[in-house]
């Protein structure tokens, strides 16, 4: 046994002293047929530092970064010397580099079910990729680049498709160093790994990473490198589980607005995602931002002498009167009904005869506090007198003085955003659900999904295990210790609020002009500049609706790829408004399809 241990240690030592790692430490010029190698990755350029004959040439190349892109100099010589060449423009990326030698890789014991890893196949894949990248606050990738690289051997994008609903839930880019610059060490690397925050299937990131490992292993490469933020503990834990080890490889980037949080102690990091996305857009436009209280997400945005006080999307533009109309669900219902808009029937919970009539008429009702947000204290789908009385008692016992009972409206739960009294975006919300694997208990599945939702939303979305959940499970005749069959999907809460673990998906193009006008009329009735309405709709593209609630402080971070935050800042500071040319982008892709009609699917 001791001999085996010494042999193993010697092998590890030899790997640590390999030519490639020494090159990363001492910048020995690679035996490459492509010196001064720069690769376009769609989001920017990847500059292979070990292929440059001088630091000056590499820095000169990095300083050519174009606006709206993000360049990375990787495998560089002596980062402190590189930074010294242009300290005002460059910074050392606070990421760790991890490497897996393929001879140390161990495949998964069981294949990932309900998940397909594949290349881009059609034009419709690209908007879904863009949505995931925007949701993860990552640099967007040129859609035409993605299309052209779908069959490439040097740099190629991959997607993870859920076989449950055929939605793209993950994305990654693989880069073959041999094809790119004839790397004598036969390396490869992974970039832009992103998983949709709404993905309910576990292990999407792991599946994409394993696919790249096994792909490059089959093509004869020797290792795979990747870069990960030093504080991304969950990702690092995954990579180490797969066999990755940290190596002394560094990256240098350009100081720009997008990279600013990486080289400054930016106060935006202390804000929740709904405030952070607004602050980042304001900073990007050159507006002055001052954080008042990060815990409460209070901040101000200024342009010259004009200053607006804000809490997330609630600003000085919203009057106290309009705030009151939205905050009080009975007043909201009354004002919208007077404007001839469709609203549910509701009564005060103290009016037992009234809510008994509702229960008899509609079979199911909703019990909720008259004032509240984020789905807290909402009981959905109550069918018995006992369950209604219990829900009312629980709300009163937790400090809610006023409680209402409301007609339950079936259909799709659609959040509609109106800014400046104009329809901007719509997204369908779905309640939290888990999918069984035949081994894991329901409690573990829920806890894992809750952790994923929390990580994906900066802690804003979690699935609470409470009385409401236990009631839903009881209705489905299952308990927390039960094990779902492989592929069996179960809704664990009836409320679809994002803060209670629900997911959200953009459906803006599907909303009819009639519904758009009704949402705008509702905003006019409440006289509110920014509002999120909860529509219950029989069909997403139909005209039958009921407005359940109005939120005076809607979250703007869940509506990718729609330019919701951009429209919001346009409203606050119209002098900074700019136009996005999505039509031109789509035209480019369409022209590529025309040139290659055989690529249509």
C-alpha positions as CSV (number, residue, x, y, z in Angstrom):
1,X,0.0,0.0,0.0
2,X,2.7,2.6,0.8
3,X,4.3,2.0,-2.6
4,X,1.1,2.6,-4.4
5,X,0.6,5.8,-2.5
6,X,4.1,7.0,-3.4
7,X,3.5,6.1,-7.0
8,X,0.2,8.0,-7.0
9,X,1.8,11.1,-5.4
10,X,4.7,11.0,-8.0
11,X,2.1,10.9,-10.8
12,X,0.3,13.9,-9.3
13,X,3.6,15.7,-9.0
14,X,4.5,15.0,-12.6
15,X,1.1,16.4,-13.7
16,X,1.6,19.5,-11.7
17,X,5.0,20.0,-13.4
18,X,3.7,19.4,-16.9
19,X,4.7,21.7,-19.7
20,X,1.3,23.2,-20.0
21,X,1.1,24.3,-16.4
22,X,4.6,25.5,-16.5
23,X,3.6,27.5,-19.6
24,X,0.8,29.1,-17.6
25,X,3.2,30.0,-14.9
26,X,6.2,31.1,-16.9
27,X,4.4,31.9,-20.2
28,X,6.6,29.7,-22.4
29,X,5.5,30.2,-26.0
30,X,3.4,27.2,-27.1
31,X,4.5,25.2,-30.0
32,X,1.6,26.5,-32.0
33,X,1.0,26.9,-35.7
34,X,-1.2,29.9,-34.9
35,X,0.8,32.4,-32.9
36,X,-1.0,35.4,-31.3
37,X,-4.2,33.4,-31.2
38,X,-7.5,35.3,-30.7
39,X,-10.8,33.5,-30.9
40,X,-14.2,35.1,-31.3
41,X,-16.6,33.4,-28.8
42,X,-19.8,35.4,-29.6
43,X,-19.7,37.3,-26.3
44,X,-16.2,38.7,-27.0
45,X,-12.8,37.5,-27.8
46,X,-10.7,34.9,-26.0
47,X,-7.0,35.8,-26.1
48,X,-4.7,32.8,-25.6
49,X,-1.8,34.5,-23.7
50,X,0.6,31.6,-24.1
51,X,0.6,32.0,-27.9
52,X,1.9,35.6,-27.8
53,X,5.6,36.3,-28.2
54,X,5.4,39.4,-26.0
55,X,3.3,40.8,-23.2
56,X,3.1,44.1,-25.1
57,X,1.4,42.5,-28.1
58,X,-1.1,40.7,-25.9
59,X,-2.0,43.8,-24.0
60,X,-2.4,45.7,-27.2
61,X,-4.8,43.1,-28.5
62,X,-6.8,43.1,-25.3
63,X,-7.2,46.8,-25.3
64,X,-9.0,46.5,-28.7
65,X,-12.1,45.2,-26.9
66,X,-15.3,46.5,-28.7
67,X,-18.2,48.1,-26.9
68,X,-20.9,45.7,-25.8
69,X,-18.5,42.7,-25.7
70,X,-16.3,41.1,-23.1
71,X,-12.7,40.0,-24.0
72,X,-10.7,37.7,-21.8
73,X,-6.9,37.2,-21.8
74,X,-6.3,33.6,-20.6
75,X,-3.2,31.6,-19.9
76,X,-1.1,34.8,-19.5
77,X,2.4,35.3,-18.4
78,X,3.0,37.0,-15.0
79,X,-0.4,38.8,-14.5
80,X,1.2,41.4,-12.3
81,X,3.4,42.5,-15.2
82,X,0.5,42.5,-17.6
83,X,-1.5,44.7,-15.3
84,X,1.4,47.1,-15.0
85,X,1.3,47.8,-18.7
86,X,-2.1,49.5,-18.4
87,X,-3.3,49.6,-14.7
88,X,-6.0,52.1,-15.6
89,X,-7.7,49.8,-18.1
90,X,-7.0,46.2,-16.9
91,X,-7.7,44.1,-13.8
92,X,-7.0,40.6,-12.6
93,X,-10.2,38.5,-12.9
94,X,-11.2,37.1,-9.4
95,X,-11.8,33.7,-10.8
96,X,-10.3,30.3,-10.2
97,X,-9.3,28.0,-13.0
98,X,-10.1,24.3,-12.7
99,X,-8.8,21.4,-14.9
100,X,-9.7,17.8,-15.3
101,X,-7.3,15.3,-16.9
102,X,-9.5,12.9,-18.8
103,X,-7.6,9.9,-17.6
104,X,-8.9,10.8,-14.1
105,X,-12.5,11.2,-15.3
106,X,-15.2,8.8,-14.1
107,X,-18.5,8.7,-16.1
108,X,-21.8,8.9,-14.2
109,X,-23.1,5.7,-12.9
110,X,-26.6,6.3,-14.3
111,X,-27.4,8.4,-17.4
112,X,-29.4,11.6,-16.9
113,X,-33.1,11.0,-17.6
114,X,-35.4,13.4,-19.4
115,X,-32.5,15.6,-20.7
116,X,-31.0,15.8,-24.1
117,X,-27.7,17.5,-24.8
118,X,-27.4,18.6,-28.4
119,X,-26.2,21.2,-30.8
120,X,-28.3,24.1,-32.0
121,X,-30.8,22.8,-34.6
122,X,-33.2,25.6,-35.5
123,X,-33.6,29.3,-35.3
124,X,-36.1,28.9,-32.5
125,X,-33.3,27.7,-30.2
126,X,-31.6,31.0,-30.2
127,X,-34.2,33.2,-28.4
128,X,-34.3,30.6,-25.6
129,X,-30.5,30.7,-25.2
130,X,-30.7,34.5,-25.1
131,X,-33.4,34.3,-22.4
132,X,-31.2,32.1,-20.2
133,X,-28.2,34.3,-20.6
134,X,-30.2,37.5,-19.7
135,X,-31.7,35.7,-16.7
136,X,-28.1,34.9,-15.5
137,X,-26.9,38.5,-16.1
138,X,-24.4,37.2,-18.6
139,X,-23.0,39.0,-21.7
140,X,-25.4,38.3,-24.6
141,X,-24.0,36.3,-27.5
142,X,-24.4,37.4,-31.1
143,X,-27.2,35.3,-32.5
144,X,-25.7,35.1,-35.9
145,X,-22.5,33.8,-34.4
146,X,-24.5,31.0,-32.6
147,X,-26.1,30.0,-35.8
148,X,-22.9,29.9,-37.8
149,X,-21.1,27.9,-35.1
150,X,-23.7,25.2,-34.7
151,X,-21.7,22.6,-36.6
152,X,-18.2,24.0,-35.9
153,X,-15.4,21.8,-34.6
154,X,-13.3,24.5,-32.9
155,X,-15.8,26.6,-31.0
156,X,-19.3,25.2,-30.7
157,X,-22.5,25.9,-28.6
158,X,-24.5,23.2,-26.9
159,X,-27.9,23.3,-25.4
160,X,-29.7,21.1,-22.8
161,X,-33.3,20.3,-23.8
162,X,-35.8,19.1,-21.3
163,X,-37.7,16.1,-22.7
164,X,-40.5,16.8,-20.3
165,X,-41.6,20.0,-22.0
166,X,-39.1,20.3,-24.9
167,X,-37.8,23.6,-23.4
168,X,-34.1,24.6,-23.5
169,X,-32.9,24.7,-19.9
170,X,-29.1,25.0,-20.3
171,X,-26.3,26.3,-22.5
172,X,-22.6,26.0,-22.8
173,X,-19.8,26.6,-25.3
174,X,-17.0,24.1,-25.9
175,X,-13.6,25.2,-27.3
176,X,-11.1,22.8,-28.9
177,X,-7.6,24.1,-28.5
178,X,-6.2,21.7,-31.0
179,X,-8.6,22.9,-33.8
180,X,-8.1,26.5,-32.7
181,X,-4.3,26.9,-32.5
182,X,-2.9,23.4,-32.8
183,X,-2.2,23.1,-29.1
184,X,0.5,20.5,-28.6
185,X,-0.9,19.8,-25.1
186,X,-4.2,18.9,-26.6
187,X,-6.3,21.0,-24.3
188,X,-9.9,22.2,-24.4
189,X,-12.0,24.6,-22.4
190,X,-15.6,25.2,-21.3
191,X,-17.2,28.7,-21.4
192,X,-20.6,30.4,-20.8
193,X,-22.2,27.6,-18.8
194,X,-25.7,28.7,-17.9
195,X,-28.7,26.9,-16.5
196,X,-32.2,28.4,-16.7
197,X,-33.4,29.6,-13.3
198,X,-36.8,28.1,-14.1
199,X,-35.4,24.6,-14.8
200,X,-37.1,22.0,-12.5
201,X,-34.9,19.1,-13.7
202,X,-31.8,18.6,-11.5
203,X,-28.3,18.2,-12.7
204,X,-28.5,20.3,-15.9
205,X,-25.1,22.0,-15.4
206,X,-23.5,18.6,-14.5
207,X,-24.9,17.0,-17.6
208,X,-23.5,19.8,-19.9
209,X,-20.1,19.6,-18.3
210,X,-20.0,15.8,-18.5
211,X,-21.0,15.9,-22.2
212,X,-18.1,18.2,-23.0
213,X,-15.7,16.1,-21.1
214,X,-16.7,12.9,-22.9
215,X,-16.9,14.7,-26.3
216,X,-13.3,16.0,-26.0
217,X,-12.1,12.8,-24.5
218,X,-13.5,11.0,-27.7
219,X,-11.7,13.5,-30.0
220,X,-8.4,12.8,-28.4
221,X,-7.9,15.8,-26.2
222,X,-6.1,15.5,-22.9
223,X,-7.9,17.9,-20.5
224,X,-10.7,20.4,-20.0
225,X,-10.2,23.8,-18.3
226,X,-12.9,26.1,-17.0
227,X,-13.0,29.4,-15.1
228,X,-15.3,30.0,-12.2
229,X,-15.8,32.9,-9.8
230,X,-13.9,32.3,-6.6
231,X,-17.0,32.6,-4.4
232,X,-19.3,30.4,-6.5
233,X,-19.2,27.6,-3.9
234,X,-22.0,25.5,-5.4
235,X,-20.3,25.4,-8.9
236,X,-16.9,24.7,-7.4
237,X,-18.4,21.9,-5.3
238,X,-19.8,20.4,-8.5
239,X,-16.5,20.6,-10.5
240,X,-14.5,19.0,-7.6
241,X,-17.1,16.2,-7.5
242,X,-16.5,15.5,-11.2
243,X,-12.7,15.4,-10.6
244,X,-11.6,18.9,-11.5
245,X,-8.6,20.3,-9.7
246,X,-7.6,24.0,-9.3
247,X,-4.6,25.0,-11.4
248,X,-2.4,28.2,-11.4
249,X,-3.9,29.8,-14.5
250,X,-5.0,33.4,-14.5
251,X,-7.2,35.7,-16.6
252,X,-7.0,39.5,-17.2
253,X,-10.0,41.6,-18.4
254,X,-10.8,45.2,-19.3
255,X,-12.3,47.6,-16.9
256,X,-15.8,48.4,-18.2
257,X,-19.3,48.8,-16.9
258,X,-20.2,45.1,-17.3
259,X,-17.1,44.0,-15.4
260,X,-17.2,46.7,-12.8
261,X,-18.5,44.5,-10.0
262,X,-15.5,42.2,-10.5
263,X,-12.9,44.9,-9.7
264,X,-14.8,47.2,-7.3
265,X,-16.7,46.6,-4.0
266,X,-19.8,47.6,-5.9
267,X,-22.8,48.3,-3.6
268,X,-25.1,46.7,-6.1
269,X,-24.0,43.3,-4.8
270,X,-25.8,43.9,-1.6
271,X,-29.1,44.6,-3.2
272,X,-31.7,42.0,-4.0
273,X,-32.0,41.0,-7.7
274,X,-35.1,43.3,-8.4
275,X,-33.2,46.4,-7.2
276,X,-29.8,45.3,-8.6
277,X,-31.1,44.9,-12.2
278,X,-32.4,48.5,-12.1
279,X,-29.2,49.9,-10.6
280,X,-27.0,48.2,-13.1
281,X,-29.0,49.6,-16.0
282,X,-28.9,53.1,-14.5
283,X,-25.1,52.8,-14.0
284,X,-24.7,51.5,-17.6
285,X,-26.4,54.7,-18.8
286,X,-24.1,56.9,-16.7
287,X,-26.7,57.9,-14.1
288,X,-25.7,58.6,-10.5
289,X,-26.8,55.9,-8.1
290,X,-26.7,56.1,-4.3
291,X,-27.6,53.2,-2.1
292,X,-29.6,54.3,0.9
293,X,-30.3,51.0,2.6
294,X,-29.3,47.8,0.9
295,X,-31.4,45.5,3.2
296,X,-34.6,47.4,2.2
297,X,-33.3,47.9,-1.4
298,X,-33.7,51.7,-1.0
299,X,-31.7,53.8,-3.4
300,X,-31.8,57.0,-5.4
301,X,-31.0,57.6,-9.1
302,X,-30.0,61.1,-10.2
303,X,-29.5,62.9,-13.5
304,X,-28.3,66.5,-13.0
305,X,-30.6,68.2,-10.5
306,X,-33.3,65.6,-10.9
307,X,-33.3,62.8,-8.3
308,X,-35.8,60.0,-7.8
309,X,-36.1,57.9,-4.6
310,X,-36.8,54.2,-5.1
311,X,-37.4,50.9,-3.6
312,X,-36.9,48.3,-6.4
313,X,-39.4,49.4,-9.1
314,X,-41.5,51.7,-6.7
315,X,-40.4,55.3,-7.2
316,X,-41.5,58.8,-6.4
317,X,-43.5,58.7,-9.7
318,X,-46.1,56.5,-7.9
319,X,-48.4,58.6,-5.8
320,X,-49.4,57.5,-2.2
321,X,-53.0,57.3,-3.4
322,X,-52.2,54.9,-6.3
323,X,-50.0,52.9,-3.9
324,X,-53.0,52.5,-1.5
325,X,-55.3,51.4,-4.4
326,X,-52.9,48.5,-5.2
327,X,-51.9,47.6,-1.7
328,X,-55.5,47.1,-0.6
329,X,-56.9,44.2,-2.6
330,X,-60.5,45.2,-2.0
331,X,-59.9,48.7,-3.3
332,X,-58.1,47.3,-6.3
333,X,-61.1,45.0,-7.1
334,X,-63.6,47.9,-6.6
335,X,-61.7,50.4,-8.8
336,X,-61.2,48.0,-11.7
337,X,-64.8,46.8,-11.5
338,X,-66.0,50.4,-11.8
339,X,-63.8,50.7,-15.0
340,X,-65.7,47.7,-16.4
341,X,-62.7,45.4,-16.2
342,X,-63.2,41.7,-15.3
343,X,-62.4,41.0,-11.6
344,X,-63.2,38.0,-9.3
345,X,-66.1,38.1,-6.8
346,X,-64.9,38.6,-3.2
347,X,-66.2,39.1,0.3
348,X,-64.9,40.0,3.7
349,X,-63.9,36.8,5.6
350,X,-66.1,38.0,8.5
351,X,-69.1,37.6,6.2
352,X,-69.6,33.9,6.6
353,X,-72.9,33.8,4.7
354,X,-71.2,35.7,1.9
355,X,-68.2,33.3,1.5
356,X,-70.5,30.3,1.9
357,X,-72.4,31.5,-1.1
358,X,-69.1,31.8,-3.0
359,X,-68.1,28.3,-2.0
360,X,-71.4,27.0,-3.1
361,X,-71.3,28.9,-6.4
362,X,-67.7,28.3,-7.5
363,X,-66.8,25.0,-5.6
364,X,-63.4,26.4,-4.8
365,X,-62.2,29.7,-3.2
366,X,-59.1,31.6,-2.3
367,X,-58.4,33.0,1.1
368,X,-55.8,35.8,1.5
369,X,-55.0,38.9,3.5
370,X,-56.4,42.1,2.2
371,X,-52.9,43.6,2.1
372,X,-49.7,41.6,1.2
373,X,-47.3,40.6,-1.5
374,X,-45.1,37.8,-2.7
375,X,-47.8,35.2,-2.3
376,X,-47.5,35.1,1.5
377,X,-50.5,33.9,3.3
378,X,-52.5,32.9,0.2
379,X,-54.5,29.7,0.3
380,X,-55.6,28.5,-3.1
381,X,-58.3,26.0,-4.1
382,X,-60.1,25.5,-0.8
383,X,-63.1,23.2,-1.2
384,X,-64.6,22.7,2.2
385,X,-66.0,24.9,5.0
386,X,-63.5,23.5,7.4
387,X,-60.5,24.4,5.2
388,X,-61.8,27.9,4.7
389,X,-62.3,28.5,8.4
390,X,-58.9,27.0,9.2
391,X,-57.2,29.3,6.6
392,X,-59.0,32.4,8.0
393,X,-58.0,31.5,11.6
394,X,-54.4,30.9,10.6
395,X,-54.2,34.3,8.9
396,X,-55.8,36.1,11.8
397,X,-53.5,34.3,14.3
398,X,-50.4,35.6,12.4
399,X,-51.5,39.2,12.6
400,X,-53.6,39.8,9.6
401,X,-56.6,41.9,10.8
402,X,-58.4,42.0,7.4
403,X,-58.9,38.8,5.4
404,X,-60.9,38.2,2.2
405,X,-62.4,35.2,0.5
406,X,-62.4,35.3,-3.2
407,X,-63.8,33.3,-6.2
408,X,-61.1,30.9,-7.5
409,X,-60.5,31.5,-11.2
410,X,-59.0,28.6,-13.1
411,X,-56.6,29.2,-16.0
412,X,-53.1,30.4,-16.8
413,X,-51.6,32.8,-14.2
414,X,-50.1,35.6,-16.4
415,X,-48.1,38.5,-14.9
416,X,-48.5,41.6,-17.2
417,X,-46.1,44.5,-16.8
418,X,-47.4,48.0,-17.8
419,X,-44.9,50.9,-17.8
420,X,-45.9,54.5,-18.6
421,X,-49.5,53.0,-19.0
422,X,-48.2,51.0,-22.0
423,X,-48.1,47.2,-22.2
424,X,-44.5,46.1,-22.1
425,X,-44.3,42.3,-21.2
426,X,-46.2,39.3,-20.1
427,X,-45.0,36.0,-18.5
428,X,-46.9,32.9,-17.4
429,X,-46.3,31.8,-13.9
430,X,-46.3,28.2,-12.8
431,X,-46.5,26.7,-9.3
432,X,-43.4,24.9,-8.0
433,X,-43.1,21.2,-9.0
434,X,-40.7,18.4,-8.7
435,X,-39.9,15.4,-10.8
436,X,-39.2,12.0,-9.3
437,X,-36.2,9.7,-9.9
438,X,-37.5,6.6,-8.2
439,X,-35.0,6.9,-5.4
440,X,-35.2,10.3,-3.7
441,X,-37.9,11.2,-1.1
442,X,-40.3,14.0,-1.8
443,X,-38.9,16.1,1.0
444,X,-35.3,15.8,-0.5
445,X,-36.6,16.7,-4.0
446,X,-38.4,19.8,-2.7
447,X,-35.4,20.9,-0.7
448,X,-33.1,20.4,-3.7
449,X,-35.4,22.3,-6.0
450,X,-35.7,25.1,-3.4
451,X,-31.9,25.4,-3.2
452,X,-31.7,25.6,-7.0
453,X,-34.4,28.3,-7.1
454,X,-32.7,30.2,-4.3
455,X,-29.4,30.1,-6.1
456,X,-30.9,31.1,-9.4
457,X,-32.8,34.2,-7.9
458,X,-30.3,35.5,-5.4
459,X,-32.3,34.0,-2.5
460,X,-35.6,35.5,-3.6
461,X,-37.4,32.3,-4.6
462,X,-37.7,29.4,-2.1
463,X,-40.2,26.6,-1.7
464,X,-41.5,26.7,1.9
465,X,-42.6,23.5,3.6
466,X,-45.6,24.7,5.5
467,X,-49.2,24.0,6.2
468,X,-50.3,25.0,2.7
469,X,-47.8,22.6,1.1
470,X,-48.8,19.8,3.4
471,X,-52.4,20.4,2.4
472,X,-51.5,20.2,-1.3
473,X,-49.6,17.0,-0.8
474,X,-52.5,15.5,1.2
475,X,-54.9,16.2,-1.7
476,X,-52.5,14.3,-3.9
477,X,-52.4,11.4,-1.3
478,X,-48.6,11.6,-0.8
479,X,-46.4,12.6,2.1
480,X,-42.9,14.1,2.4
481,X,-41.3,10.8,2.9
482,X,-42.8,9.2,-0.2
483,X,-40.8,8.5,-3.3
484,X,-42.1,9.5,-6.7
485,X,-41.8,7.2,-9.7
486,X,-39.1,8.0,-12.4
487,X,-40.4,10.9,-14.5
488,X,-43.5,11.5,-12.3
489,X,-44.1,15.3,-11.8
490,X,-45.9,16.7,-8.8
491,X,-47.1,20.3,-8.1
492,X,-46.2,20.9,-4.5
493,X,-47.9,24.3,-4.0
494,X,-51.0,25.7,-5.8
495,X,-49.9,29.4,-5.6
496,X,-47.6,30.2,-8.5
497,X,-45.8,33.2,-7.0
498,X,-42.1,33.3,-7.8
499,X,-41.2,34.1,-4.1
500,X,-42.9,30.8,-3.1
501,X,-40.8,28.8,-5.5
502,X,-42.8,29.3,-8.7
503,X,-41.3,29.7,-12.1
504,X,-42.0,32.3,-14.9
505,X,-41.7,32.2,-18.7
506,X,-42.1,35.0,-21.2
507,X,-45.2,34.9,-23.3
508,X,-45.3,38.5,-24.5
509,X,-45.7,37.7,-28.3
510,X,-48.7,35.5,-27.5
511,X,-50.8,38.2,-25.7
512,X,-53.6,39.6,-27.9
513,X,-54.0,43.3,-28.6
514,X,-57.3,43.2,-26.6
515,X,-55.6,42.0,-23.5
516,X,-52.8,44.5,-23.9
517,X,-55.5,47.3,-24.1
518,X,-57.3,45.9,-21.0
519,X,-54.0,46.0,-19.0
520,X,-53.4,49.6,-20.1
521,X,-57.0,50.5,-19.1
522,X,-56.4,49.0,-15.7
523,X,-53.2,51.1,-15.2
524,X,-55.1,54.2,-16.2
525,X,-57.9,53.3,-13.8
526,X,-55.4,53.0,-10.9
527,X,-53.5,56.0,-12.3
528,X,-50.2,54.3,-11.7
529,X,-47.0,54.6,-13.9
530,X,-45.5,51.2,-13.2
531,X,-47.6,48.1,-12.3
532,X,-47.7,44.4,-12.5
533,X,-51.1,42.8,-13.0
534,X,-52.0,39.2,-12.3
535,X,-54.3,38.0,-15.0
536,X,-56.0,34.6,-14.9
537,X,-56.6,33.5,-18.5
538,X,-58.4,30.6,-20.1
539,X,-55.9,30.7,-23.0
540,X,-52.7,32.7,-23.1
541,X,-53.4,34.0,-26.6
542,X,-57.2,34.4,-25.9
543,X,-59.3,37.3,-24.7
544,X,-61.0,35.8,-21.7
545,X,-59.5,37.1,-18.5
546,X,-59.9,38.1,-14.8
547,X,-57.6,40.5,-13.1
548,X,-56.8,39.0,-9.7
549,X,-54.4,41.6,-8.2
550,X,-52.2,44.7,-9.0
551,X,-48.7,45.0,-7.7
552,X,-47.4,48.5,-7.3
553,X,-43.8,47.2,-7.0
554,X,-43.5,44.5,-9.6
555,X,-40.3,42.6,-10.0
556,X,-38.6,43.4,-13.3
557,X,-36.0,40.7,-13.2
558,X,-38.1,37.9,-14.4
559,X,-39.1,38.9,-17.9
560,X,-36.2,38.0,-20.2
561,X,-35.8,38.6,-23.1
562,X,-38.2,41.6,-23.0
563,X,-36.5,45.0,-22.4
564,X,-38.5,45.6,-19.2
565,X,-35.8,47.3,-17.2
566,X,-34.7,49.4,-20.2
567,X,-38.3,50.6,-20.7
568,X,-38.5,51.4,-17.0
569,X,-35.4,53.6,-17.0
570,X,-36.7,55.2,-20.2
571,X,-39.8,56.2,-18.2
572,X,-37.7,57.6,-15.3
573,X,-35.1,59.4,-17.4
574,X,-36.4,59.7,-21.0
575,X,-33.3,61.6,-22.0
576,X,-31.2,58.4,-21.7
577,X,-33.6,56.3,-23.8
578,X,-32.2,54.2,-26.6
579,X,-33.7,51.8,-29.2
580,X,-32.9,48.2,-29.5
581,X,-32.9,46.7,-32.9
582,X,-34.2,43.2,-32.5
583,X,-35.7,43.3,-35.9
584,X,-32.3,43.8,-37.5
585,X,-30.9,40.9,-35.5
586,X,-33.8,38.6,-36.6
587,X,-33.2,39.7,-40.2
588,X,-29.6,38.6,-40.0
589,X,-30.5,35.1,-38.9
590,X,-33.2,34.9,-41.6
591,X,-30.7,35.9,-44.3
592,X,-28.4,33.1,-43.0
593,X,-31.3,30.7,-43.3
594,X,-32.0,31.8,-46.8
595,X,-28.4,31.3,-47.8
596,X,-28.5,27.8,-46.4
597,X,-32.1,26.6,-46.9
598,X,-31.1,23.0,-46.0
599,X,-30.5,24.2,-42.5
600,X,-34.2,24.9,-41.8
601,X,-35.9,22.6,-39.4
